[in-house]
Amino acid sequence: MRLTISIDSYSHQIDSVDPELLGKWVVEILGRAVAGGINASTYIQVQAYPSYVPDGSAPGRLDWIADTRIIGGAFQIHSAQDLLAGLAQQLKDAEAARG
């Protein structure tokens, strides 16, 4: 998964298929925001995109939703809980789109 977290005008991005690494990275980035002082005017935006994972086929498999109707939008968060809720909503939207 490729995750982008923008806090005010500072953008942070990671691309990994390791959920543990992604989790640690999210905690670090949000921890930096807290240390810098989150207030009511702090704007935190998240976008998630799929990564290509080599699996012997070309170009490989995708590890996240590739439907641009779902991944094209960014969502605003105020906490790590909001980030998880936003990703869960993307999964629900993907299931609904498949019918």
C-alpha atoms as one frame of an Amber mdcrd trajectory, in Angstrom:
protein
   0.000   0.000   0.000   1.152   3.490  -0.747   0.000   5.918   1.916   0.272
   9.682   1.837  -0.386  11.727   4.967  -0.376  15.496   4.571  -0.300  17.578
   7.721  -0.974  21.202   6.893   1.525  21.763   4.060   3.904  18.890   4.889
   3.470  15.678   2.907   4.729  12.254   4.041   4.598   9.119   1.882   5.413
   5.425   2.257   5.048   2.422  -0.050   5.220  -0.960   1.684   3.482  -4.324
   1.732   4.450  -4.881   5.383   1.459  -3.991   7.607   3.664  -3.785  10.691
   5.971  -1.255   9.015   2.991   0.758   7.755   1.528   0.849  11.260   4.783
   2.002  12.841   5.154   4.670  10.164   1.619   6.002  10.756   2.285   6.159
  14.512   5.546   8.041  13.884   4.025  10.573  11.478   1.001  11.249  13.689
   3.336  11.423  16.713   5.325  14.147  14.975   2.103  16.067  14.380   1.131
  15.771  18.049   4.603  16.891  19.153   4.343  19.861  16.794   0.986  20.824
  18.278  -2.295  19.685  16.721  -5.090  22.196  17.162  -8.502  22.880  15.646
  -6.961  24.430  12.529  -4.555  21.519  11.829  -5.505  19.868   8.539  -4.538
  16.193   8.199  -5.404  14.478   4.921  -4.813  10.841   3.913  -4.743   9.070
   0.541  -4.223   5.329  -0.012  -3.181   3.689  -3.268  -2.288   0.126  -4.241
   1.271  -1.140  -4.528   2.353  -3.617  -7.174   3.619  -6.795  -5.555   5.793
  -9.096  -7.691   4.207 -12.554  -7.885   5.680 -14.033 -11.047   3.152 -12.425
 -13.355   3.550  -9.122 -15.150   3.204  -6.517 -13.674   2.340  -8.335 -10.424
  -0.706  -8.127  -8.189  -2.194  -5.106  -6.485  -2.339  -5.123  -2.682  -5.109
  -2.535  -2.277  -8.200  -1.260  -4.022  -7.444  -0.042  -7.561 -10.901   1.384
  -8.378 -10.264   5.106  -8.947 -13.792   5.953  -7.822 -12.699   4.823  -4.363
  -8.983   5.600  -4.136  -9.182   8.886  -6.006 -10.535  10.698  -2.984  -8.642
  11.864   0.042 -10.134  11.861   3.508  -9.470  14.045   6.502  -8.491  12.542
   9.857  -7.955  13.773  13.406  -6.532  10.545  14.872  -5.178   7.107  14.035
  -8.694   5.783  14.694 -10.025   8.057  11.931  -7.363   6.709   9.566  -8.494
   3.125  10.217 -12.127   4.143   9.789 -11.321   5.806   6.452  -9.521   2.709
   5.153 -12.366   0.483   6.378 -14.818   2.713   4.510 -12.786   2.260   1.325
 -13.107  -1.526   1.751 -16.868  -1.205   2.253 -17.155   1.012  -0.827 -15.176
  -1.518  -2.894 -17.471  -4.346  -1.770 -20.547  -2.276  -2.625 -19.134  -1.399
  -6.063 -18.640  -5.109  -6.833 -22.271  -5.758  -6.000
